[in-house]
Amino acid sequence: MGASRGPRLSGMQKQVLALYRGFIRAARSKSPEDRHRIESFVSAEFRRNSKLVDRKNFLYIEYLLRRGKKQLEQINSPATLRLSSLNLRFCENRKR
């Protein structure tokens, strides 16, 4: 019997981990200040989504993966010099 590395991951879980690793790798190529901001933001977003998003909501997870890939492309772009973020919160229980 071989040593187990933990639970088997689904294809979507592998994609999520690959995206996370891609963000961490991209952060290495930025200034120390931007690196810290990227790592903090990415970590917080992944943790937040892991708690808020139902694991069986595949359509929404796929949407988040596509959005994340686009954001990663922007960070990896040589044209990206500085980073900024816009934090918007919407109340889902808003009465009309």
N, C-alpha and C positions, 0 to 999 in steps of 0.2 A: 504494500500500500504506500502510495506517495503522500507527501505532506500536503495538506489542504491549504489553500490560500484564502479561504473564506467562501462565502456563498457565490454561486454562479450568478453572473449578471446578465440581464436581458440586453438585447441590442440597443434599446433606447437608453438604458442605464449607462452602457458603454459610451454612447454618444454624448451624454451629459457630462460624464467624467472627462472625456476627450476635450470637450468645450472648456471645461474648468481649467484643465491643464494648459490649453492653448492660451487662455487669458493670463495665467501665471507666467508662462514663457514670454508672452508679449510684454508683460510688465518689466521683465528684465532688461529690455532694450530701451527703456525710458529713463528719464532723470530719476534720482532717488526720491524726490518729492512726488513725482507722478507715479512712480512704481508703488509707493506706499498707498496712494489714493486708489490706484487700480486694484491692488490686492485687497484693500479694505472694502471697497465697493463690491467687488466680485464676490468676496466671501459673504458679505451681508446679504446680497441678492440671492445667492444660491441657498443660503440657510433659510431666508424668508420664504422663498418659493418651495423649499422642501417641506415646510410646515403648512403652508397655505394651499398648495395645489394637491388635489386628490391624485394619487398614484395611478388611478385607472382613467383619468381624464387625458387620454392619449392625444386628442386633437389640440388641447391647450398646451400640453408639453411639447408637441411638435412645433406649435407656433412659437413658444419660448425658445426652442432650439434654433429656429430660423432667425428670430430676432437677435439672439446671442451671436450667431455666426456673422450676421451683418455688422454688429458692433465690434466683433473681433477683427473683421476685415478693416474697419475704420481705424482701430488702434494700431494694426500692423502697417497701415499705409504710411509711406514716407512723408506724405503731405500733412500728416497729423503732427502738429508741433506741441500743442498744449491740450490739456483736458479740462473739461468743465462738465458739470452735471446739473440737470434740472430735476428737481424732486417735486412731483405732483402726487397728491393723494386725493382720491375721489371717495366720497361717502357712498357706499352701495345701498344703504338703507334710506336714501333720500326720498321724501314724500313729494308727490307732485300735486 
